[in-house]
Amino acid sequence: MNPQGSATEEQSGAHDQIPPIEILLTDIVARMALAAHVYLGNEEGGADLSSAEAAIDVAAAAFDRVKERLQPQERLTITQLLTETRLAFVKKRGL
């Protein structure tokens, strides 16, 4: 058995088990948007604006990387999610 052949087989097997990049990146966007909302805290305060901003930036970067590969409805949904998250950040920062 050729060592290169076994490595190729292992890589192929691993590739079959990992979801498409679009799914991974949309999951990252959703998780980061959720994290941003948690960092923003509640109405009484307790916000970590620096962490919220970092989470929003990571979500936006991930979305920018994959948005052209998404279906129009998926793209719209994520755009709305990011817009709502950014507005919540601006609102909280302005308080």
Number of C-alpha atoms within 10 A of each C-alpha: 5 7 8 9 10 11 11 12 12 12 12 11 11 10 11 10 9 10 9 10 12 17 13 13 19 20 15 18 24 16 14 24 27 18 18 27 22 15 19 24 15 11 9 6 10 11 19 15 18 12 15 23 20 14 23 24 18 15 26 20 13 19 23 11 13 16 18 11 11 15 9 10 9 13 17 13 11 20 15 12 16 21 15 14 23 20 12 15 20 13 11 16 12 7 7
